[in-house]
């Protein structure tokens, strides 16, 4: 996953945590607009989420943020 996408994920997780608290859950769709304008990137994130890490549809934002930060 490229650096820009990793930063986007961390920023969105931070925003959701700030708005709704540490227990907020989200899906990988939260990192994309409600249109399919980046299908390759969407599939890359979906593969990371579903196949690589076998995550549930909704996961805690704090967990996803930590996972992404550990990649670097």
HTML snippet that shows the backbone in 3Dmol.js (N, CA, C, O; Angstrom):
<script src="https://3Dmol.org/build/3Dmol-min.js"></script>
<div id="view" style="width:600px;height:400px;position:relative"></div>
<script>
const pdb = `
ATOM      1  N   UNK A   1       0.859  -1.170   0.000  1.00  0.00           N
ATOM      2  CA  UNK A   1       0.000   0.000   0.000  1.00  0.00           C
ATOM      3  C   UNK A   1       0.908   1.236   0.000  1.00  0.00           C
ATOM      4  O   UNK A   1       1.866   1.310   0.769  1.00  0.00           O
ATOM      5  N   UNK A   2       0.604   2.184  -0.852  1.00  0.00           N
ATOM      6  CA  UNK A   2       1.480   3.348  -0.974  1.00  0.00           C
ATOM      7  C   UNK A   2       1.363   4.281   0.245  1.00  0.00           C
ATOM      8  O   UNK A   2       0.411   4.217   1.022  1.00  0.00           O
ATOM      9  N   UNK A   3       2.368   5.138   0.370  1.00  0.00           N
ATOM     10  CA  UNK A   3       2.464   6.044   1.522  1.00  0.00           C
ATOM     11  C   UNK A   3       1.265   6.995   1.608  1.00  0.00           C
ATOM     12  O   UNK A   3       0.768   7.267   2.701  1.00  0.00           O
ATOM     13  N   UNK A   4       0.803   7.499   0.466  1.00  0.00           N
ATOM     14  CA  UNK A   4      -0.349   8.411   0.470  1.00  0.00           C
ATOM     15  C   UNK A   4      -1.587   7.738   1.048  1.00  0.00           C
ATOM     16  O   UNK A   4      -2.320   8.338   1.834  1.00  0.00           O
ATOM     17  N   UNK A   5      -1.815   6.487   0.655  1.00  0.00           N
ATOM     18  CA  UNK A   5      -2.985   5.762   1.161  1.00  0.00           C
ATOM     19  C   UNK A   5      -2.835   5.484   2.652  1.00  0.00           C
ATOM     20  O   UNK A   5      -3.807   5.589   3.400  1.00  0.00           O
ATOM     21  N   UNK A   6      -1.654   5.137   3.083  1.00  0.00           N
ATOM     22  CA  UNK A   6      -1.423   4.908   4.509  1.00  0.00           C
ATOM     23  C   UNK A   6      -1.707   6.177   5.310  1.00  0.00           C
ATOM     24  O   UNK A   6      -2.335   6.122   6.368  1.00  0.00           O
ATOM     25  N   UNK A   7      -1.248   7.306   4.810  1.00  0.00           N
ATOM     26  CA  UNK A   7      -1.499   8.579   5.503  1.00  0.00           C
ATOM     27  C   UNK A   7      -2.991   8.908   5.501  1.00  0.00           C
ATOM     28  O   UNK A   7      -3.513   9.410   6.496  1.00  0.00           O
ATOM     29  N   UNK A   8      -3.673   8.633   4.404  1.00  0.00           N
ATOM     30  CA  UNK A   8      -5.125   8.875   4.340  1.00  0.00           C
ATOM     31  C   UNK A   8      -5.848   8.027   5.378  1.00  0.00           C
ATOM     32  O   UNK A   8      -6.741   8.515   6.069  1.00  0.00           O
ATOM     33  N   UNK A   9      -5.468   6.770   5.487  1.00  0.00           N
ATOM     34  CA  UNK A   9      -6.104   5.872   6.456  1.00  0.00           C
ATOM     35  C   UNK A   9      -5.896   6.389   7.881  1.00  0.00           C
ATOM     36  O   UNK A   9      -6.846   6.458   8.660  1.00  0.00           O
ATOM     37  N   UNK A  10      -4.670   6.748   8.221  1.00  0.00           N
ATOM     38  CA  UNK A  10      -4.371   7.247   9.571  1.00  0.00           C
ATOM     39  C   UNK A  10      -5.152   8.525   9.846  1.00  0.00           C
ATOM     40  O   UNK A  10      -5.719   8.685  10.927  1.00  0.00           O
ATOM     41  N   UNK A  11      -5.186   9.435   8.876  1.00  0.00           N
ATOM     42  CA  UNK A  11      -5.918  10.698   9.063  1.00  0.00           C
ATOM     43  C   UNK A  11      -7.412  10.467   9.261  1.00  0.00           C
ATOM     44  O   UNK A  11      -8.026  11.098  10.122  1.00  0.00           O
ATOM     45  N   UNK A  12      -7.996   9.579   8.482  1.00  0.00           N
ATOM     46  CA  UNK A  12      -9.428   9.287   8.626  1.00  0.00           C
ATOM     47  C   UNK A  12      -9.698   8.597   9.956  1.00  0.00           C
ATOM     48  O   UNK A  12     -10.690   8.903  10.618  1.00  0.00           O
ATOM     49  N   UNK A  13      -8.837   7.677  10.353  1.00  0.00           N
ATOM     50  CA  UNK A  13      -8.999   7.037  11.663  1.00  0.00           C
ATOM     51  C   UNK A  13      -8.944   8.080  12.768  1.00  0.00           C
ATOM     52  O   UNK A  13      -9.775   8.068  13.676  1.00  0.00           O
ATOM     53  N   UNK A  14      -7.971   8.982  12.699  1.00  0.00           N
ATOM     54  CA  UNK A  14      -7.859  10.039  13.713  1.00  0.00           C
ATOM     55  C   UNK A  14      -9.119  10.892  13.761  1.00  0.00           C
ATOM     56  O   UNK A  14      -9.620  11.210  14.840  1.00  0.00           O
ATOM     57  N   UNK A  15      -9.623  11.259  12.601  1.00  0.00           N
ATOM     58  CA  UNK A  15     -10.823  12.085  12.527  1.00  0.00           C
ATOM     59  C   UNK A  15     -12.024  11.363  13.140  1.00  0.00           C
ATOM     60  O   UNK A  15     -12.773  11.956  13.916  1.00  0.00           O
ATOM     61  N   UNK A  16     -12.210  10.098  12.800  1.00  0.00           N
ATOM     62  CA  UNK A  16     -13.346   9.333  13.331  1.00  0.00           C
ATOM     63  C   UNK A  16     -13.223   9.136  14.837  1.00  0.00           C
ATOM     64  O   UNK A  16     -14.220   9.220  15.554  1.00  0.00           O
ATOM     65  N   UNK A  17     -12.016   8.876  15.322  1.00  0.00           N
ATOM     66  CA  UNK A  17     -11.787   8.708  16.756  1.00  0.00           C
ATOM     67  C   UNK A  17     -12.099  10.014  17.486  1.00  0.00           C
ATOM     68  O   UNK A  17     -12.729  10.008  18.543  1.00  0.00           O
ATOM     69  N   UNK A  18     -11.654  11.130  16.915  1.00  0.00           N
ATOM     70  CA  UNK A  18     -11.918  12.433  17.517  1.00  0.00           C
ATOM     71  C   UNK A  18     -13.417  12.732  17.556  1.00  0.00           C
ATOM     72  O   UNK A  18     -13.917  13.257  18.550  1.00  0.00           O
ATOM     73  N   UNK A  19     -14.130  12.402  16.486  1.00  0.00           N
ATOM     74  CA  UNK A  19     -15.560  12.691  16.396  1.00  0.00           C
ATOM     75  C   UNK A  19     -16.409  11.768  17.255  1.00  0.00           C
ATOM     76  O   UNK A  19     -17.364  12.214  17.891  1.00  0.00           O
ATOM     77  N   UNK A  20     -16.066  10.472  17.279  1.00  0.00           N
ATOM     78  CA  UNK A  20     -16.971   9.486  17.873  1.00  0.00           C
ATOM     79  C   UNK A  20     -16.382   8.685  19.015  1.00  0.00           C
ATOM     80  O   UNK A  20     -17.081   7.862  19.607  1.00  0.00           O
ATOM     81  N   UNK A  21     -15.126   8.900  19.341  1.00  0.00           N
ATOM     82  CA  UNK A  21     -14.512   8.206  20.462  1.00  0.00           C
ATOM     83  C   UNK A  21     -13.684   7.009  20.050  1.00  0.00           C
ATOM     84  O   UNK A  21     -13.716   6.573  18.900  1.00  0.00           O
ATOM     85  N   UNK A  22     -12.944   6.488  21.009  1.00  0.00           N
ATOM     86  CA  UNK A  22     -11.975   5.415  20.766  1.00  0.00           C
ATOM     87  C   UNK A  22     -12.606   4.098  20.339  1.00  0.00           C
ATOM     88  O   UNK A  22     -11.920   3.240  19.783  1.00  0.00           O
ATOM     89  N   UNK A  23     -13.871   3.925  20.582  1.00  0.00           N
ATOM     90  CA  UNK A  23     -14.529   2.663  20.252  1.00  0.00           C
ATOM     91  C   UNK A  23     -15.149   2.642  18.856  1.00  0.00           C
ATOM     92  O   UNK A  23     -15.775   1.653  18.473  1.00  0.00           O
ATOM     93  N   UNK A  24     -14.982   3.723  18.095  1.00  0.00           N
ATOM     94  CA  UNK A  24     -15.614   3.803  16.777  1.00  0.00           C
ATOM     95  C   UNK A  24     -15.051   2.725  15.850  1.00  0.00           C
ATOM     96  O   UNK A  24     -13.849   2.463  15.820  1.00  0.00           O
ATOM     97  N   UNK A  25     -15.954   2.119  15.107  1.00  0.00           N
ATOM     98  CA  UNK A  25     -15.565   1.122  14.124  1.00  0.00           C
ATOM     99  C   UNK A  25     -15.771   1.667  12.727  1.00  0.00           C
ATOM    100  O   UNK A  25     -16.593   2.556  12.504  1.00  0.00           O
ATOM    101  N   UNK A  26     -15.013   1.123  11.790  1.00  0.00           N
ATOM    102  CA  UNK A  26     -15.196   1.503  10.397  1.00  0.00           C
ATOM    103  C   UNK A  26     -14.807   0.366   9.486  1.00  0.00           C
ATOM    104  O   UNK A  26     -14.152  -0.591   9.900  1.00  0.00           O
ATOM    105  N   UNK A  27     -15.221   0.484   8.235  1.00  0.00           N
ATOM    106  CA  UNK A  27     -14.849  -0.504   7.231  1.00  0.00           C
ATOM    107  C   UNK A  27     -13.855   0.143   6.277  1.00  0.00           C
ATOM    108  O   UNK A  27     -13.620   1.350   6.345  1.00  0.00           O
ATOM    109  N   UNK A  28     -13.274  -0.650   5.393  1.00  0.00           N
ATOM    110  CA  UNK A  28     -12.299  -0.088   4.470  1.00  0.00           C
ATOM    111  C   UNK A  28     -12.945   0.889   3.493  1.00  0.00           C
ATOM    112  O   UNK A  28     -12.248   1.697   2.880  1.00  0.00           O
ATOM    113  N   UNK A  29     -14.248   0.827   3.344  1.00  0.00           N
ATOM    114  CA  UNK A  29     -14.942   1.790   2.484  1.00  0.00           C
ATOM    115  C   UNK A  29     -14.849   3.215   3.029  1.00  0.00           C
ATOM    116  O   UNK A  29     -15.029   4.173   2.277  1.00  0.00           O
ATOM    117  N   UNK A  30     -14.572   3.365   4.316  1.00  0.00           N
ATOM    118  CA  UNK A  30     -14.483   4.694   4.922  1.00  0.00           C
ATOM    119  C   UNK A  30     -13.353   5.534   4.337  1.00  0.00           C
ATOM    120  O   UNK A  30     -13.338   6.754   4.497  1.00  0.00           O
ATOM    121  N   UNK A  31     -12.416   4.890   3.665  1.00  0.00           N
ATOM    122  CA  UNK A  31     -11.252   5.588   3.144  1.00  0.00           C
ATOM    123  C   UNK A  31     -11.431   6.068   1.702  1.00  0.00           C
ATOM    124  O   UNK A  31     -10.500   6.590   1.089  1.00  0.00           O
ATOM    125  N   UNK A  32     -12.638   5.882   1.173  1.00  0.00           N
ATOM    126  CA  UNK A  32     -12.907   6.226  -0.217  1.00  0.00           C
ATOM    127  C   UNK A  32     -14.180   7.050  -0.328  1.00  0.00           C
ATOM    128  O   UNK A  32     -15.059   6.984   0.531  1.00  0.00           O
ATOM    129  N   UNK A  33     -14.262   7.830  -1.405  1.00  0.00           N
ATOM    130  CA  UNK A  33     -15.478   8.587  -1.703  1.00  0.00           C
ATOM    131  C   UNK A  33     -16.574   7.589  -2.101  1.00  0.00           C
ATOM    132  O   UNK A  33     -16.290   6.423  -2.375  1.00  0.00           O
ATOM    133  N   UNK A  34     -17.790   8.044  -2.129  1.00  0.00           N
ATOM    134  CA  UNK A  34     -18.918   7.177  -2.484  1.00  0.00           C
ATOM    135  C   UNK A  34     -19.048   7.015  -3.994  1.00  0.00           C
ATOM    136  O   UNK A  34     -20.148   7.027  -4.544  1.00  0.00           O
ATOM    137  N   UNK A  35     -17.917   6.867  -4.639  1.00  0.00           N
ATOM    138  CA  UNK A  35     -17.904   6.588  -6.068  1.00  0.00           C
ATOM    139  C   UNK A  35     -16.681   5.731  -6.355  1.00  0.00           C
ATOM    140  O   UNK A  35     -15.717   5.736  -5.590  1.00  0.00           O
ATOM    141  N   UNK A  36     -16.725   5.020  -7.425  1.00  0.00           N
ATOM    142  CA  UNK A  36     -15.667   4.072  -7.748  1.00  0.00           C
ATOM    143  C   UNK A  36     -14.673   4.703  -8.718  1.00  0.00           C
ATOM    144  O   UNK A  36     -14.554   4.269  -9.864  1.00  0.00           O
ATOM    145  N   UNK A  37     -13.958   5.736  -8.253  1.00  0.00           N
ATOM    146  CA  UNK A  37     -13.019   6.420  -9.124  1.00  0.00           C
ATOM    147  C   UNK A  37     -11.576   5.951  -8.949  1.00  0.00           C
ATOM    148  O   UNK A  37     -10.684   6.413  -9.662  1.00  0.00           O
ATOM    149  N   UNK A  38     -11.339   5.035  -8.003  1.00  0.00           N
ATOM    150  CA  UNK A  38     -10.006   4.474  -7.777  1.00  0.00           C
ATOM    151  C   UNK A  38     -10.119   2.958  -7.568  1.00  0.00           C
ATOM    152  O   UNK A  38      -9.762   2.466  -6.497  1.00  0.00           O
ATOM    153  N   UNK A  39     -10.601   2.217  -8.552  1.00  0.00           N
ATOM    154  CA  UNK A  39     -10.861   0.791  -8.335  1.00  0.00           C
ATOM    155  C   UNK A  39      -9.621  -0.021  -7.969  1.00  0.00           C
ATOM    156  O   UNK A  39      -9.714  -0.949  -7.165  1.00  0.00           O
ATOM    157  N   UNK A  40      -8.466   0.308  -8.538  1.00  0.00           N
ATOM    158  CA  UNK A  40      -7.258  -0.461  -8.218  1.00  0.00           C
ATOM    159  C   UNK A  40      -6.839  -0.244  -6.765  1.00  0.00           C
ATOM    160  O   UNK A  40      -6.462  -1.187  -6.068  1.00  0.00           O
ATOM    161  N   UNK A  41      -6.910   0.995  -6.324  1.00  0.00           N
ATOM    162  CA  UNK A  41      -6.552   1.300  -4.938  1.00  0.00           C
ATOM    163  C   UNK A  41      -7.558   0.698  -3.964  1.00  0.00           C
ATOM    164  O   UNK A  41      -7.176   0.190  -2.910  1.00  0.00           O
ATOM    165  N   UNK A  42      -8.828   0.754  -4.311  1.00  0.00           N
ATOM    166  CA  UNK A  42      -9.868   0.134  -3.490  1.00  0.00           C
ATOM    167  C   UNK A  42      -9.593  -1.359  -3.327  1.00  0.00           C
ATOM    168  O   UNK A  42      -9.695  -1.895  -2.223  1.00  0.00           O
ATOM    169  N   UNK A  43      -9.247  -2.027  -4.422  1.00  0.00           N
ATOM    170  CA  UNK A  43      -8.959  -3.466  -4.359  1.00  0.00           C
ATOM    171  C   UNK A  43      -7.696  -3.750  -3.556  1.00  0.00           C
ATOM    172  O   UNK A  43      -7.616  -4.761  -2.858  1.00  0.00           O
ATOM    173  N   UNK A  44      -6.721  -2.871  -3.650  1.00  0.00           N
ATOM    174  CA  UNK A  44      -5.497  -3.038  -2.873  1.00  0.00           C
ATOM    175  C   UNK A  44      -5.795  -2.967  -1.375  1.00  0.00           C
ATOM    176  O   UNK A  44      -5.311  -3.794  -0.602  1.00  0.00           O
ATOM    177  N   UNK A  45      -6.588  -1.980  -0.970  1.00  0.00           N
ATOM    178  CA  UNK A  45      -6.944  -1.836   0.442  1.00  0.00           C
ATOM    179  C   UNK A  45      -7.847  -2.990   0.878  1.00  0.00           C
ATOM    180  O   UNK A  45      -7.688  -3.517   1.979  1.00  0.00           O
ATOM    181  N   UNK A  46      -8.787  -3.384   0.028  1.00  0.00           N
ATOM    182  CA  UNK A  46      -9.672  -4.515   0.347  1.00  0.00           C
ATOM    183  C   UNK A  46      -8.868  -5.794   0.523  1.00  0.00           C
ATOM    184  O   UNK A  46      -9.142  -6.578   1.432  1.00  0.00           O
ATOM    185  N   UNK A  47      -7.888  -6.011  -0.329  1.00  0.00           N
ATOM    186  CA  UNK A  47      -7.030  -7.198  -0.214  1.00  0.00           C
ATOM    187  C   UNK A  47      -6.253  -7.173   1.088  1.00  0.00           C
ATOM    188  O   UNK A  47      -6.162  -8.184   1.783  1.00  0.00           O
ATOM    189  N   UNK A  48      -5.685  -6.004   1.423  1.00  0.00           N
ATOM    190  CA  UNK A  48      -4.949  -5.861   2.686  1.00  0.00           C
ATOM    191  C   UNK A  48      -5.865  -6.170   3.863  1.00  0.00           C
ATOM    192  O   UNK A  48      -5.468  -6.863   4.799  1.00  0.00           O
ATOM    193  N   UNK A  49      -7.094  -5.653   3.815  1.00  0.00           N
ATOM    194  CA  UNK A  49      -8.060  -5.776   4.905  1.00  0.00           C
ATOM    195  C   UNK A  49      -8.597  -7.199   5.026  1.00  0.00           C
ATOM    196  O   UNK A  49      -8.611  -7.774   6.114  1.00  0.00           O
ATOM    197  N   UNK A  50      -9.041  -7.763   3.899  1.00  0.00           N
ATOM    198  CA  UNK A  50      -9.776  -9.035   3.915  1.00  0.00           C
ATOM    199  C   UNK A  50      -8.856 -10.242   3.807  1.00  0.00           C
ATOM    200  O   UNK A  50      -8.914 -11.150   4.636  1.00  0.00           O
ATOM    201  N   UNK A  51      -8.012 -10.252   2.791  1.00  0.00           N
ATOM    202  CA  UNK A  51      -7.194 -11.443   2.559  1.00  0.00           C
ATOM    203  C   UNK A  51      -5.933 -11.486   3.412  1.00  0.00           C
ATOM    204  O   UNK A  51      -5.611 -12.519   3.999  1.00  0.00           O
ATOM    205  N   UNK A  52      -5.222 -10.369   3.480  1.00  0.00           N
ATOM    206  CA  UNK A  52      -3.953 -10.360   4.207  1.00  0.00           C
ATOM    207  C   UNK A  52      -4.161 -10.459   5.711  1.00  0.00           C
ATOM    208  O   UNK A  52      -3.498 -11.250   6.382  1.00  0.00           O
ATOM    209  N   UNK A  53      -5.084  -9.655   6.244  1.00  0.00           N
ATOM    210  CA  UNK A  53      -5.251  -9.591   7.703  1.00  0.00           C
ATOM    211  C   UNK A  53      -6.523 -10.248   8.221  1.00  0.00           C
ATOM    212  O   UNK A  53      -6.729 -10.348   9.430  1.00  0.00           O
ATOM    213  N   UNK A  54      -7.379 -10.699   7.298  1.00  0.00           N
ATOM    214  CA  UNK A  54      -8.604 -11.417   7.668  1.00  0.00           C
ATOM    215  C   UNK A  54      -9.428 -10.654   8.714  1.00  0.00           C
ATOM    216  O   UNK A  54      -9.910 -11.224   9.692  1.00  0.00           O
ATOM    217  N   UNK A  55      -9.571  -9.345   8.472  1.00  0.00           N
ATOM    218  CA  UNK A  55     -10.327  -8.496   9.386  1.00  0.00           C
ATOM    219  C   UNK A  55     -11.817  -8.617   9.116  1.00  0.00           C
ATOM    220  O   UNK A  55     -12.233  -8.964   8.011  1.00  0.00           O
ATOM    221  N   UNK A  56     -12.614  -8.329  10.136  1.00  0.00           N
ATOM    222  CA  UNK A  56     -14.066  -8.288   9.990  1.00  0.00           C
ATOM    223  C   UNK A  56     -14.446  -7.074   9.155  1.00  0.00           C
ATOM    224  O   UNK A  56     -13.616  -6.202   8.896  1.00  0.00           O
ATOM    225  N   UNK A  57     -15.706  -7.025   8.738  1.00  0.00           N
ATOM    226  CA  UNK A  57     -16.165  -5.904   7.921  1.00  0.00           C
ATOM    227  C   UNK A  57     -15.955  -4.587   8.667  1.00  0.00           C
ATOM    228  O   UNK A  57     -15.460  -3.627   8.077  1.00  0.00           O
ATOM    229  N   UNK A  58     -16.314  -4.520   9.935  1.00  0.00           N
ATOM    230  CA  UNK A  58     -16.078  -3.339  10.756  1.00  0.00           C
ATOM    231  C   UNK A  58     -15.019  -3.678  11.800  1.00  0.00           C
ATOM    232  O   UNK A  58     -15.081  -4.717  12.457  1.00  0.00           O
ATOM    233  N   UNK A  59     -14.056  -2.786  11.935  1.00  0.00           N
ATOM    234  CA  UNK A  59     -12.995  -2.917  12.928  1.00  0.00           C
ATOM    235  C   UNK A  59     -12.826  -1.582  13.638  1.00  0.00           C
ATOM    236  O   UNK A  59     -13.207  -0.537  13.110  1.00  0.00           O
ATOM    237  N   UNK A  60     -12.265  -1.620  14.815  1.00  0.00           N
ATOM    238  CA  UNK A  60     -12.007  -0.396  15.568  1.00  0.00           C
ATOM    239  C   UNK A  60     -10.993   0.463  14.807  1.00  0.00           C
ATOM    240  O   UNK A  60      -9.973  -0.040  14.337  1.00  0.00           O
ATOM    241  N   UNK A  61     -11.279   1.742  14.691  1.00  0.00           N
ATOM    242  CA  UNK A  61     -10.387   2.667  13.987  1.00  0.00           C
ATOM    243  C   UNK A  61      -9.002   2.683  14.622  1.00  0.00           C
ATOM    244  O   UNK A  61      -7.992   2.780  13.925  1.00  0.00           O
ATOM    245  N   UNK A  62      -8.962   2.588  15.938  1.00  0.00           N
ATOM    246  CA  UNK A  62      -7.676   2.614  16.636  1.00  0.00           C
ATOM    247  C   UNK A  62      -6.824   1.398  16.268  1.00  0.00           C
ATOM    248  O   UNK A  62      -5.602   1.505  16.170  1.00  0.00           O
ATOM    249  N   UNK A  63      -7.456   0.258  16.065  1.00  0.00           N
ATOM    250  CA  UNK A  63      -6.737  -0.959  15.659  1.00  0.00           C
ATOM    251  C   UNK A  63      -6.163  -0.792  14.254  1.00  0.00           C
ATOM    252  O   UNK A  63      -5.004  -1.131  14.015  1.00  0.00           O
ATOM    253  N   UNK A  64      -6.956  -0.278  13.334  1.00  0.00           N
ATOM    254  CA  UNK A  64      -6.497  -0.084  11.963  1.00  0.00           C
ATOM    255  C   UNK A  64      -5.351   0.926  11.930  1.00  0.00           C
ATOM    256  O   UNK A  64      -4.351   0.718  11.243  1.00  0.00           O
ATOM    257  N   UNK A  65      -5.503   2.004  12.666  1.00  0.00           N
ATOM    258  CA  UNK A  65      -4.453   3.027  12.733  1.00  0.00           C
ATOM    259  C   UNK A  65      -3.144   2.413  13.218  1.00  0.00           C
ATOM    260  O   UNK A  65      -2.092   2.662  12.629  1.00  0.00           O
ATOM    261  N   UNK A  66      -3.193   1.631  14.261  1.00  0.00           N
ATOM    262  CA  UNK A  66      -1.972   0.990  14.793  1.00  0.00           C
ATOM    263  C   UNK A  66      -1.357   0.036  13.783  1.00  0.00           C
ATOM    264  O   UNK A  66      -0.137  -0.014  13.630  1.00  0.00           O
ATOM    265  N   UNK A  67      -2.196  -0.715  13.099  1.00  0.00           N
ATOM    266  CA  UNK A  67      -1.695  -1.659  12.094  1.00  0.00           C
ATOM    267  C   UNK A  67      -0.954  -0.918  10.971  1.00  0.00           C
ATOM    268  O   UNK A  67       0.128  -1.331  10.554  1.00  0.00           O
ATOM    269  N   UNK A  68      -1.541   0.163  10.495  1.00  0.00           N
ATOM    270  CA  UNK A  68      -0.933   0.946   9.430  1.00  0.00           C
ATOM    271  C   UNK A  68       0.377   1.573   9.912  1.00  0.00           C
ATOM    272  O   UNK A  68       1.370   1.574   9.184  1.00  0.00           O
ATOM    273  N   UNK A  69       0.383   2.096  11.114  1.00  0.00           N
ATOM    274  CA  UNK A  69       1.584   2.727  11.650  1.00  0.00           C
ATOM    275  C   UNK A  69       2.725   1.714  11.829  1.00  0.00           C
ATOM    276  O   UNK A  69       3.894   2.089  11.742  1.00  0.00           O
ATOM    277  N   UNK A  70       2.405   0.456  12.073  1.00  0.00           N
ATOM    278  CA  UNK A  70       3.417  -0.574  12.227  1.00  0.00           C
ATOM    279  C   UNK A  70       4.045  -0.975  10.898  1.00  0.00           C
ATOM    280  O   UNK A  70       5.142  -1.533  10.874  1.00  0.00           O
ATOM    281  N   UNK A  71       3.360  -0.696   9.795  1.00  0.00           N
ATOM    282  CA  UNK A  71       3.884  -1.012   8.467  1.00  0.00           C
ATOM    283  C   UNK A  71       5.118  -0.174   8.192  1.00  0.00           C
ATOM    284  O   UNK A  71       6.051  -0.639   7.538  1.00  0.00           O
ATOM    285  N   UNK A  72       5.133   1.055   8.684  1.00  0.00           N
ATOM    286  CA  UNK A  72       6.242   1.984   8.385  1.00  0.00           C
ATOM    287  C   UNK A  72       7.462   1.678   9.193  1.00  0.00           C
ATOM    288  O   UNK A  72       8.477   2.361   9.062  1.00  0.00           O
TER     289      UNK A  72
END
`;
const viewer = $3Dmol.createViewer("view");
viewer.addModel(pdb, "pdb");
viewer.setStyle({}, {cartoon: {color: "spectrum"}});
viewer.zoomTo();
viewer.render();
</script>
